[in-house]
Amino acid sequence: MGTVVFTGLALALSLALPGLALENGLALTPPMGWLAWERFRCNVDCRADPRNCISETLFFEMADRLAEDGWRELGYKYINIDDCWSAKQRDAAGRLVPDPERFPRGIKALADYVHSRGLKLGIYGDLGILTCGGYPGTTLDRVEQDAQTFAEWGVDMLKLDGCYSSGQEQAEGYPEMARALNATGRPIVYSCSWPAYQGGLPPKVNYTILAEVCNLWRNYDDIQDSWDSVLSIVDWFSANQDVLQPVAGPGHWNDPDMLIIGNFGLSYEQSRSQMALWTVMAAPLLMSTDLRTISPSAKEILQNRLMIQINQDPLGIQGRRIVKEKSHIEVFLRPLSQAANALVFFSRRTDMPFVYTTSLAKLHFPEDAVYEVQDVYSGKISGLKTGDSFSVVINPSGVVMWYLRPMALPVQPWHVVRQQAPGKGFRPVLL
């Protein structure tokens, strides 16, 4: 059968036909779990470094930690393999196979074990001739076969990268994989790297189509273990929030990449900031750290129950930056269900704790409302009227994060508007 070449319009029309969109009912809140890449990369030298190499042992041990250390009950349920898991060649039937030395029991046995612990298994593929790490990729003629292989193994999530493929191949292959995954009959969350390879923005990226094809997608660069990397991602997402914010929602999420809390590059304050900013952005919470040796302070940040409740809010509205001060203080707001809101006061200062004074009225909250305010990290609760002036003390590179629950709302009803314009007219969404 000849290769079908889609133009942009033909591709859009093909996706608009009934039954071809993803519509898998999955990832109605941002996926939570653990992903190998940032912390463990493509370390395949199991003789020199058996504890940290990409092998079944690593994933068995991380599954145990998710199940036994309180992660699973909080919603961290996916344990995701990234690149460099496979053998360098497909088998005689053309199927992907795991490296026989590093995964001697095979992926099906690993999936069975992960499932027995009440967790779900994710795996990695690449729409191209090779993966980014140089392992066999999924060319267009292999899409159906690989989808079926993953389903037979019991995989619950697929991250499909885009190294070694053209824009045309991606435009055909990413939607084709969505159809192939649906056709297996197995529920598989589909994470696409498609927009990241096309610059992340229109006109090259059509987010209407993307939301019909993928459950989550990487928009921007890979995160590295540094504060500069975190800031570059926050900057890009904030600068382009008018495009990105409206397209996120239940079943289709922007993915700013992994949480690096618990590794080497972030201070305590910066770790708290990444968690708060990812939460307000309605980002997937995919940790990439060594859960066997994680510090109590990093674990406390990642296991903050109120933070996770906010991240997993069923409305699924992505927050946005609403204030950028000359004092290097920024304010982010995320509307939540039951007329609640999350506010993040974020300091980019590097000198000393900063006293930031404002009011909910200045942040365009409705007049004459009264809120119960809970500090997400300290747990402290207080009451606040819209017109009241207040001050927060924000540490350098740090955040203060609030959960605001209305105690009394004005008579004027408020309704959900998903696509808010920025600037002076922006108002938080209330129900």
C-alpha positions as CSV (number, residue, x, y, z in Angstrom):
1,M,0.0,0.0,0.0
2,G,1.4,3.4,-0.9
3,T,2.2,6.1,1.7
4,V,-0.6,8.6,2.1
5,V,0.7,12.1,2.0
6,F,-1.5,14.6,4.0
7,T,-1.6,18.3,3.3
8,G,-2.4,20.4,6.4
9,L,-6.0,20.8,5.3
10,A,-6.5,17.2,4.4
11,L,-5.0,16.2,7.7
12,A,-7.4,18.5,9.5
13,L,-10.4,17.1,7.6
14,S,-9.3,13.5,8.2
15,L,-9.2,14.2,12.0
16,A,-12.6,15.8,11.9
17,L,-14.2,12.6,10.8
18,P,-16.1,10.6,13.5
19,G,-14.1,8.0,15.3
20,L,-10.7,9.3,14.3
21,A,-10.0,11.6,17.2
22,L,-8.4,10.3,20.3
23,E,-11.5,10.4,22.5
24,N,-10.1,7.7,24.9
25,G,-11.6,9.2,28.0
26,L,-8.1,9.2,29.7
27,A,-6.1,11.9,31.5
28,L,-9.1,13.9,32.6
29,T,-6.8,15.4,35.1
30,P,-3.0,15.9,34.6
31,P,-1.2,12.5,34.8
32,M,0.9,12.0,37.8
33,G,3.8,9.6,38.3
34,W,7.5,9.0,37.7
35,L,9.6,9.3,34.5
36,A,13.1,8.0,34.2
37,W,14.7,10.5,31.8
38,E,15.9,13.6,33.5
39,R,17.5,11.8,36.4
40,F,18.8,8.6,34.8
41,R,19.0,9.5,31.1
42,C,20.5,6.8,28.8
43,N,22.7,5.1,31.3
44,V,22.9,1.6,29.9
45,D,26.2,0.5,31.6
46,C,24.7,-2.0,34.1
47,R,28.1,-3.6,34.8
48,A,29.7,-0.4,36.0
49,D,26.5,1.2,37.5
50,P,23.9,-1.5,38.2
51,R,21.9,0.6,40.6
52,N,21.3,3.5,38.2
53,C,21.3,2.0,34.7
54,I,18.1,1.7,32.6
55,S,17.1,-1.8,33.5
56,E,14.1,-3.7,34.9
57,T,15.7,-3.5,38.3
58,L,15.4,0.3,38.3
59,F,11.7,0.2,37.4
60,F,10.9,-2.6,39.8
61,E,12.5,-0.6,42.6
62,M,10.8,2.7,41.7
63,A,7.4,0.8,41.5
64,D,8.0,-0.4,45.1
65,R,8.8,3.1,46.2
66,L,5.6,4.5,44.6
67,A,3.5,1.8,46.2
68,E,5.1,1.8,49.7
69,D,6.1,5.4,50.4
70,G,2.7,7.1,50.1
71,W,3.0,8.3,46.4
72,R,0.4,6.0,44.9
73,E,-2.4,7.1,47.3
74,L,-1.7,10.7,46.4
75,G,-2.2,10.0,42.7
76,Y,1.4,9.3,41.5
77,K,0.4,6.1,39.6
78,Y,2.4,6.1,36.4
79,I,5.9,4.6,36.3
80,N,7.3,5.6,32.9
81,I,10.2,4.1,31.0
82,D,12.0,6.6,28.7
83,D,14.5,6.1,25.9
84,C,17.2,3.4,25.7
85,W,15.1,0.4,26.9
86,S,15.1,-1.6,23.7
87,A,17.5,-3.8,21.9
88,K,19.4,-2.2,19.1
89,Q,17.5,-4.3,16.5
90,R,14.0,-5.4,16.1
91,D,13.3,-9.2,16.1
92,A,12.8,-11.4,13.1
93,A,9.1,-10.4,12.9
94,G,10.0,-6.7,13.0
95,R,8.8,-6.2,16.6
96,L,10.4,-4.0,19.1
97,V,12.1,-6.0,21.9
98,P,13.6,-4.9,25.2
99,D,17.4,-5.2,25.7
100,P,17.7,-8.9,26.8
101,E,20.4,-8.2,29.4
102,R,18.8,-5.2,31.0
103,F,15.2,-6.4,30.8
104,P,15.6,-10.2,30.9
105,R,12.0,-10.8,32.0
106,G,10.6,-8.6,29.3
107,I,8.2,-5.6,29.4
108,K,5.1,-7.7,29.9
109,A,6.4,-9.1,33.2
110,L,7.4,-5.6,34.3
111,A,3.9,-4.3,33.4
112,D,2.3,-7.2,35.4
113,Y,4.4,-6.4,38.4
114,V,3.6,-2.7,38.2
115,H,-0.1,-3.5,37.9
116,S,0.1,-5.8,40.9
117,R,1.3,-2.8,42.9
118,G,-1.7,-0.7,41.9
119,L,0.3,1.3,39.4
120,K,0.4,1.9,35.6
121,L,3.3,1.5,33.2
122,G,4.4,4.0,30.6
123,I,6.9,3.4,27.8
124,Y,8.8,5.4,25.2
125,G,8.8,5.4,21.4
126,D,10.0,7.7,18.7
127,L,8.3,8.6,15.4
128,G,11.4,8.3,13.2
129,I,14.0,6.0,12.0
130,L,15.8,6.1,15.4
131,T,15.0,7.2,18.9
132,C,16.9,10.3,20.2
133,G,19.3,7.8,21.9
134,G,19.9,5.8,18.7
135,Y,17.6,2.9,19.3
136,P,15.0,1.6,16.8
137,G,12.3,4.2,16.0
138,T,8.8,3.8,14.8
139,T,8.6,4.6,11.1
140,L,5.2,5.1,9.5
141,D,5.0,1.5,8.3
142,R,5.6,0.3,11.9
143,V,3.0,2.5,13.7
144,E,0.2,-0.2,13.9
145,Q,2.6,-3.0,14.8
146,D,4.2,-1.0,17.6
147,A,0.9,0.1,19.0
148,Q,-0.2,-3.5,19.1
149,T,3.0,-4.6,20.8
150,F,2.7,-2.0,23.5
151,A,-1.0,-3.0,24.1
152,E,-0.1,-6.7,24.3
153,W,2.6,-5.9,26.9
154,G,0.1,-4.1,29.1
155,V,1.4,-0.6,28.6
156,D,-0.8,2.2,30.0
157,M,1.0,5.3,28.6
158,L,3.1,6.0,25.5
159,K,5.4,8.9,25.1
160,L,6.2,9.3,21.4
161,D,9.2,11.4,20.6
162,G,10.1,13.0,17.3
163,C,13.8,12.6,16.6
164,Y,14.9,11.6,13.1
165,S,11.6,12.4,11.4
166,S,10.4,15.2,9.1
167,G,7.5,17.6,9.7
168,Q,5.5,15.8,7.1
169,E,6.1,12.4,8.7
170,Q,5.1,13.9,12.1
171,A,1.9,15.3,10.6
172,E,1.0,11.9,9.4
173,G,2.4,9.7,12.1
174,Y,1.2,11.3,15.3
175,P,-2.5,11.1,14.3
176,E,-1.9,7.7,12.9
177,M,-0.5,6.5,16.3
178,A,-3.6,7.9,18.0
179,R,-5.8,5.8,15.8
180,A,-3.6,2.7,16.2
181,L,-3.7,3.0,20.0
182,N,-7.5,3.3,19.9
183,A,-7.7,0.3,17.6
184,T,-5.9,-1.9,20.2
185,G,-8.8,-1.6,22.6
186,R,-6.4,-0.9,25.4
187,P,-6.7,2.4,27.3
188,I,-3.3,4.0,26.6
189,V,-2.6,7.7,27.5
190,Y,-0.8,9.3,24.6
191,S,1.9,11.8,25.2
192,C,3.2,13.5,22.0
193,S,6.4,15.5,21.5
194,W,5.0,16.8,18.1
195,P,4.7,20.5,18.9
196,A,8.2,20.7,20.5
197,Y,9.7,19.7,17.2
198,Q,7.7,22.4,15.4
199,G,8.6,25.3,17.6
200,G,5.5,25.0,19.9
201,L,3.5,27.8,18.3
202,P,1.1,28.5,15.5
203,P,1.0,28.5,12.5
204,K,3.3,25.5,12.5
205,V,1.4,24.0,15.5
206,N,-2.4,23.6,15.2
207,Y,-3.5,23.1,18.8
208,T,-7.1,22.3,17.8
209,I,-5.9,19.3,15.9
210,L,-3.4,18.4,18.6
211,A,-6.0,18.3,21.3
212,E,-7.9,15.8,19.2
213,V,-4.9,13.6,18.7
214,C,-3.0,13.6,22.0
215,N,-3.7,13.5,25.8
216,L,-0.6,15.6,26.6
217,W,2.2,17.1,24.6
218,R,5.6,18.6,25.0
219,N,5.6,22.2,23.8
220,Y,9.2,23.3,24.5
221,D,12.7,22.3,25.4
222,D,13.7,19.4,27.6
223,I,14.1,20.3,31.3
224,Q,17.6,20.1,32.7
225,D,18.7,19.9,36.3
226,S,19.0,23.6,36.9
227,W,17.1,26.7,38.0
228,D,17.9,28.4,34.7
229,S,16.2,25.6,32.9
230,V,13.1,25.9,35.1
231,L,13.0,29.7,34.5
232,S,13.4,29.3,30.8
233,I,10.3,27.1,30.7
234,V,8.3,29.4,32.9
235,D,9.3,32.3,30.7
236,W,8.3,30.6,27.5
237,F,4.9,29.4,28.9
238,S,4.1,32.8,30.3
239,A,5.2,34.7,27.1
240,N,2.9,32.4,25.0
241,Q,0.1,31.9,27.5
242,D,-2.5,33.5,25.2
243,V,-2.0,30.6,22.8
244,L,-1.3,27.8,25.3
245,Q,-3.8,28.5,28.2
246,P,-7.1,28.1,26.2
247,V,-6.1,24.7,24.7
248,A,-5.5,22.8,27.9
249,G,-8.3,21.0,29.6
250,P,-9.5,17.5,30.7
251,G,-7.9,14.9,28.4
252,H,-5.4,17.3,26.7
253,W,-2.7,19.1,28.6
254,N,0.4,21.3,27.9
255,D,3.4,19.5,29.3
256,P,6.3,21.8,30.5
257,D,8.3,18.6,31.3
258,M,9.4,16.7,34.4
259,L,9.6,17.8,38.0
260,I,13.3,17.9,39.0
261,I,12.6,18.3,42.7
262,G,14.9,16.0,44.8
263,N,17.8,16.1,42.4
264,F,20.9,18.4,42.5
265,G,20.1,21.7,40.7
266,L,17.4,23.3,42.8
267,S,17.5,24.9,46.2
268,Y,14.7,24.3,48.7
269,E,13.0,27.5,47.7
270,Q,13.4,26.8,44.0
271,S,11.9,23.3,44.5
272,R,8.9,24.8,46.2
273,S,8.6,27.2,43.3
274,Q,8.7,24.6,40.6
275,M,6.0,22.6,42.3
276,A,3.7,25.6,42.7
277,L,4.3,26.9,39.2
278,W,3.7,23.5,37.5
279,T,0.6,23.1,39.6
280,V,-0.8,26.5,38.6
281,M,-0.1,25.7,35.0
282,A,-2.1,22.5,35.3
283,A,1.0,20.5,34.3
284,P,1.4,16.8,34.5
285,L,3.3,15.9,37.7
286,L,5.9,13.5,36.4
287,M,8.8,13.3,38.9
288,S,12.2,12.4,37.7
289,T,14.3,11.8,40.8
290,D,15.6,8.8,42.8
291,L,12.8,7.9,45.0
292,R,15.0,5.5,46.9
293,T,17.2,8.3,48.3
294,I,14.9,11.4,48.1
295,S,15.3,13.8,51.0
296,P,12.4,14.3,53.5
297,S,12.1,18.0,52.4
298,A,11.8,17.2,48.7
299,K,9.3,14.4,49.5
300,E,7.2,16.8,51.6
301,I,7.0,19.3,48.7
302,L,6.0,16.6,46.2
303,Q,3.5,15.0,48.6
304,N,1.7,18.2,49.6
305,R,-2.0,17.2,49.5
306,L,-3.5,20.6,48.9
307,M,-1.0,21.2,46.1
308,I,-2.0,18.0,44.4
309,Q,-5.7,18.7,45.0
310,I,-5.2,22.0,43.1
311,N,-3.2,20.4,40.3
312,Q,-5.9,17.7,39.9
313,D,-8.8,20.2,39.9
314,P,-11.6,18.7,37.7
315,L,-12.3,21.9,35.8
316,G,-8.8,21.5,34.3
317,I,-8.3,25.2,33.5
318,Q,-4.6,26.2,33.1
319,G,-3.5,29.2,35.1
320,R,-1.7,32.2,33.8
321,R,0.6,35.0,34.9
322,I,-1.6,38.1,35.6
323,V,1.0,40.4,37.2
324,K,4.6,41.1,36.3
325,E,6.1,43.8,38.6
326,K,9.2,45.9,38.1
327,S,10.2,44.6,41.5
328,H,10.6,41.2,39.9
329,I,7.5,39.8,41.6
330,E,5.1,37.9,39.5
331,V,1.6,36.7,40.3
332,F,-0.1,33.7,38.7
333,L,-3.7,32.7,39.0
334,R,-5.6,29.5,38.3
335,P,-9.4,29.3,38.5
336,L,-10.7,26.2,40.2
337,S,-13.9,24.4,40.7
338,Q,-16.5,25.4,43.4
339,A,-15.6,29.1,42.8
340,A,-12.1,28.6,44.3
341,N,-8.8,30.0,43.0
342,A,-5.1,29.4,43.4
343,L,-2.7,32.3,43.6
344,V,1.1,32.0,43.3
345,F,3.3,35.0,44.3
346,F,6.7,34.3,42.8
347,S,9.9,36.2,43.4
348,R,12.7,36.3,40.8
349,R,14.8,38.4,43.2
350,T,18.2,37.2,44.3
351,D,18.8,39.6,47.2
352,M,16.6,39.0,50.3
353,P,13.0,38.2,51.2
354,F,10.7,40.8,49.7
355,V,7.5,42.2,51.2
356,Y,4.9,42.3,48.4
357,T,1.7,44.3,49.2
358,T,-1.5,44.2,47.1
359,S,-5.2,43.3,47.4
360,L,-7.5,40.9,45.7
361,A,-9.3,43.9,44.2
362,K,-6.0,44.9,42.4
363,L,-5.9,41.3,41.1
364,H,-9.4,41.8,39.6
365,F,-11.3,39.6,42.0
366,P,-15.0,40.4,42.3
367,E,-16.0,43.3,44.6
368,D,-17.5,42.6,48.0
369,A,-16.4,38.9,48.1
370,V,-14.9,37.3,51.2
371,Y,-12.5,34.4,51.0
372,E,-11.0,31.8,53.3
373,V,-7.3,31.8,52.4
374,Q,-5.1,28.8,53.0
375,D,-1.4,29.0,52.6
376,V,-0.6,25.8,50.5
377,Y,2.8,25.2,52.1
378,S,2.3,26.3,55.7
379,G,-1.4,25.3,56.0
380,K,-2.2,28.6,57.8
381,I,-5.8,29.7,57.2
382,S,-7.2,33.3,57.4
383,G,-10.1,35.3,56.1
384,L,-9.8,38.1,53.4
385,K,-12.1,40.5,51.8
386,T,-11.6,41.6,48.2
387,G,-10.8,45.2,49.2
388,D,-8.4,44.4,52.0
389,S,-4.7,45.2,51.5
390,F,-2.4,42.4,52.4
391,S,1.3,41.6,52.4
392,V,3.2,38.4,51.7
393,V,6.9,37.8,52.3
394,I,8.5,36.0,49.4
395,N,12.0,34.5,49.6
396,P,14.4,34.9,46.8
397,S,13.5,32.4,44.0
398,G,10.6,31.4,46.2
399,V,6.9,31.4,46.2
400,V,3.9,32.0,48.5
401,M,1.0,30.0,47.3
402,W,-2.6,30.5,48.4
403,Y,-5.8,28.5,48.0
404,L,-8.8,30.8,48.1
405,R,-12.3,29.4,48.8
406,P,-15.2,31.9,48.7
407,M,-17.1,32.3,52.0
408,A,-19.4,35.0,50.5
409,L,-19.8,36.0,46.9
410,P,-21.4,39.2,45.5
411,V,-24.9,39.0,44.2
412,Q,-23.8,39.3,40.6
413,P,-23.4,35.7,39.2
414,W,-20.1,34.7,37.6
415,H,-19.7,32.2,34.9
416,V,-16.9,30.1,33.5
417,V,-15.1,31.6,30.6
418,R,-12.3,29.3,29.4
419,Q,-10.5,31.7,27.1
420,Q,-9.7,34.8,29.2
421,A,-8.0,37.8,27.6
422,P,-5.0,39.0,29.5
423,G,-4.4,42.4,30.9
424,K,-6.7,44.8,32.7
425,G,-9.8,43.0,31.7
426,F,-8.7,39.6,33.1
427,R,-10.8,38.3,35.9
428,P,-10.6,35.0,37.8
429,V,-13.2,32.5,36.8
430,L,-15.9,31.8,39.3
431,L,-18.7,29.3,39.3
